Amino acid sequence: MRKCLNILQATHMTYSKTTPTTVYLCTGIPSSNKINLIWKILLESSYNSGLKLLKTILIKNGIALMDVLNLIQPKVLKSKLPPKPLMFLLYQLSELEFRLSETFNNTVQLSSFVGIFHIMKELLHKYSI
């Protein structure tokens, strides 16, 4: 509860109006709209275009890859993926989370993040036939 109050107080002191958008801006956590956009890019784009779009989104909005990873994981769990692609995705995302906690090279880790979803799409295609 204290954390919520601190966030609301900081938002109120920084912005004239406290809205969901200003709370997201104050905390630096990506909004649900941004996470939905990232999810769509990961599932629908090719590797190169997805990587380029995600770099632009993350840099332009000052979003940390670890925050994206933490907010994407519930979407992965709610998705209706077959067991093998789902297990692959969860394992690789856990490995990525570990690597992010050990290193600061976000460029390599972002490439890995997009690659994980690209391989998962290939697995999905393989197991859906």
LUMTORSE-545750 format. One line per 4 residues: their letters; for each residue x, y negated, z of N, C-alpha, C. Coordinates in steps of 0.05 Angstrom, whole numbers, always signed. Example, Ala and Ser with C-alpha at 12.3 -4.5 7.8 and 13.67 -1.06 7.14 Angstrom:
AS> +264/+114/+156/+246/+90/+156/+264/+66/+156; +257/+45/+142/+273/+21/+143/+258/-1/+157
END
This chain:
MRKC> +17/+24/+0/+0/+0/+0/+18/-25/+0; +39/-24/+15/+57/-47/+16/+69/-54/-11; +76/-33/-26/+87/-37/-53/+66/-51/-71; +41/-42/-70/+20/-55/-86/+16/-84/-78
LNIL> +16/-90/-53/+14/-118/-44/+37/-135/-53; +61/-124/-51/+85/-139/-60/+83/-145/-90; +74/-126/-106/+72/-130/-135/+51/-151/-140; +28/-150/-127/+7/-170/-131/+16/-198/-122
QATH> +31/-199/-100/+41/-225/-91/+61/-236/-111; +79/-220/-120/+99/-229/-140/+86/-238/-166; +66/-223/-174/+52/-231/-199/+38/-257/-195; +24/-260/-172/+10/-285/-167/+29/-309/-165
MTYS> +52/-305/-154/+72/-327/-152/+84/-334/-179; +86/-315/-197/+99/-319/-222/+80/-329/-244; +56/-319/-244/+36/-326/-264/+12/-340/-251; -1/-357/-267/-24/-372/-256/-48/-353/-252
KTTP> -50/-331/-267/-72/-313/-266/-61/-285/-263; -73/-269/-245/-65/-241/-242/-83/-223/-258; -72/-212/-279/-86/-194/-297/-69/-169/-301; -80/-148/-312/-64/-124/-317/-39/-130/-334
TTVY> -42/-148/-353/-19/-155/-370/+2/-169/-354; -5/-188/-337/+15/-202/-321/+28/-183/-300; +13/-164/-290/+25/-144/-272/+46/-127/-287; +39/-118/-311/+58/-103/-327/+83/-120/-333
LCTG> +79/-145/-340/+102/-163/-345/+119/-167/-321; +107/-170/-298/+121/-175/-273/+137/-150/-264; +126/-127/-267/+140/-102/-258/+159/-91/-279; +155/-98/-304/+172/-88/-326/+164/-60/-335
IPSS> +142/-50/-326/+132/-24/-334/+116/-28/-360; +120/-10/-380/+105/-13/-405/+75/-9/-401; +59/-24/-415/+30/-21/-413/+21/+5/-426; -3/+12/-420/-14/+37/-431/-17/+35/-461
NKIN> -22/+10/-472/-23/+6/-501/+4/+12/-514; +25/+3/-501/+52/+8/-512/+59/+38/-511; +51/+51/-489/+56/+80/-486/+40/+95/-507; +15/+87/-512/-1/+101/-533/+12/+97/-560
LIWK> +22/+73/-565/+36/+68/-591/+61/+85/-594; +77/+87/-572/+101/+103/-573/+93/+133/-577; +73/+142/-564/+63/+170/-567/+55/+175/-596; +41/+156/-608/+32/+159/-636/+57/+160/-655
ILLE> +76/+142/-650/+100/+142/-666/+115/+169/-664; +117/+179/-640/+132/+204/-635/+118/+227/-650; +92/+227/-651/+77/+250/-663/+74/+247/-693; +74/+222/-703/+66/+219/-731/+89/+210/-750
SSYN> +110/+199/-739/+132/+188/-755/+153/+208/-761; +168/+203/-782/+192/+219/-788/+213/+211/-767; +235/+226/-767/+256/+221/-747/+267/+193/-751; +276/+186/-775/+289/+160/-780/+270/+137/-775
SGLK> +246/+138/-785/+228/+116/-781/+219/+114/-752; +215/+137/-738/+208/+137/-710/+230/+125/-693; +255/+132/-699/+277/+121/-684/+279/+91/-687; +276/+82/-712/+278/+53/-718/+255/+38/-704
LLKT> +231/+48/-705/+208/+35/-692/+211/+34/-662; +220/+57/-650/+223/+57/-621/+246/+39/-612; +268/+38/-627/+289/+19/-619/+278/-10/-619; +263/-17/-639/+251/-43/-641/+232/-49/-618
ILIK> +215/-30/-612/+195/-34/-590/+209/-36/-563; +228/-19/-558/+241/-19/-532/+258/-44/-528; +273/-52/-549/+290/-76/-546/+273/-101/-545; +254/-103/-562/+237/-127/-564/+222/-132/-537
NGIA> +213/-110/-525/+197/-113/-500/+213/-108/-475; +238/-102/-477/+255/-97/-454/+246/-73/-437; +239/-52/-451/+229/-28/-438/+251/-8/-434; +253/+4/-411/+273/+24/-405/+263/+51/-415
LMDV> +281/+67/-426/+274/+93/-436/+264/+111/-414; +275/+108/-390/+267/+125/-367/+237/+119/-360; +229/+94/-362/+201/+87/-357/+183/+100/-378; +191/+99/-403/+176/+112/-425/+174/+142/-420
LNLI> +196/+154/-413/+196/+183/-407/+177/+190/-385; +177/+175/-363/+160/+180/-341/+130/+177/-348; +124/+158/-366/+96/+153/-373/+87/+171/-396; +105/+183/-411/+98/+201/-433/+92/+229/-422
QPKV> +105/+237/-400/+102/+264/-390/+73/+272/-384; +57/+254/-371/+29/+262/-367/+14/+267/-394; +21/+252/-415/+9/+256/-441/+16/+283/-452; +41/+291/-448/+50/+318/-457/+34/+339/-442
LKSK> +31/+336/-416/+16/+357/-401/-13/+358/-408; -25/+336/-417/-53/+336/-424/-57/+344/-453; -36/+345/-469/-39/+352/-497/-46/+382/-500; -57/+388/-522/-66/+416/-527/-46/+430/-545
LPPK> -21/+430/-537/+0/+443/-552/+0/+473/-546; +7/+489/-566/+11/+518/-561/+33/+522/-540; +34/+545/-526/+53/+549/-504/+82/+545/-511; +91/+556/-534/+120/+554/-540/+129/+526/-546
PLMF> +115/+511/-563/+123/+483/-567/+121/+467/-541; +101/+472/-525/+98/+457/-500/+121/+463/-481; +128/+489/-478/+150/+496/-461/+176/+483/-471; +180/+484/-497/+204/+471/-508/+205/+441/-501
LLYQ> +183/+428/-506/+181/+399/-501/+186/+393/-472; +173/+407/-453/+176/+402/-425/+205/+406/-416; +217/+428/-426/+245/+434/-418/+264/+412/-428; +260/+405/-454/+278/+384/-465/+274/+357/-452
LSEL> +249/+350/-445/+245/+325/-432/+257/+324/-404; +257/+347/-390/+270/+348/-364/+300/+346/-367; +311/+358/-387/+340/+355/-392/+347/+325/-399; +330/+313/-415/+334/+285/-422/+333/+267/-397
EFRL> +314/+273/-380/+312/+257/-355/+337/+260/-338; +348/+284/-337/+373/+288/-323/+396/+272/-336; +398/+274/-362/+419/+259/-376/+416/+229/-372; +392/+219/-372/+388/+191/-368/+396/+182/-340
SETF> +393/+200/-321/+402/+193/-294/+432/+194/-291; +446/+207/-309/+475/+210/-307/+490/+190/-325; +478/+179/-345/+492/+162/-364/+476/+137/-370; +490/+118/-382/+477/+93/-389/+475/+89/-419
NNTV> +482/+109/-435/+482/+106/-464/+454/+111/-474; +438/+91/-474/+410/+94/-482/+407/+100/-512; +426/+91/-528/+424/+95/-557/+424/+125/-564; +443/+139/-552/+445/+168/-556/+420/+182/-545
QLSS> +412/+174/-521/+389/+187/-508/+363/+181/-523; +360/+157/-534/+336/+151/-550/+336/+168/-575; +359/+172/-588/+360/+190/-611/+352/+218/-604; +361/+227/-580/+354/+253/-571/+324/+255/-565
FVGI> +312/+234/-554/+284/+233/-547/+267/+237/-572; +274/+222/-593/+259/+224/-618/+264/+252/-631; +288/+262/-629/+295/+288/-640/+280/+310/-626; +276/+308/-600/+261/+329/-586/+232/+331/-597
FHIM> +220/+308/-602/+193/+309/-613/+192/+319/-642; +213/+312/-656/+215/+321/-684/+217/+352/-685; +234/+363/-668/+237/+392/-667/+211/+405/-657; +198/+392/-638/+173/+403/-627/+152/+404/-650
KELL> +152/+384/-667/+133/+384/-690/+138/+407/-709; +164/+413/-713/+171/+436/-730/+162/+462/-717; +166/+464/-691/+156/+488/-676/+126/+490/-677; +113/+468/-675/+84/+467/-676/+74/+477/-703
HKYS> +87/+468/-724/+80/+477/-751/+85/+507/-754; +107/+516/-743/+115/+545/-744/+94/+562/-730; +85/+554/-707/+67/+570/-691/+38/+566/-697; +32/+547/-714/+4/+542/-721/-3/+557/-747
I> +17/+567/-761/+11/+581/-786/+4/+610/-781
END
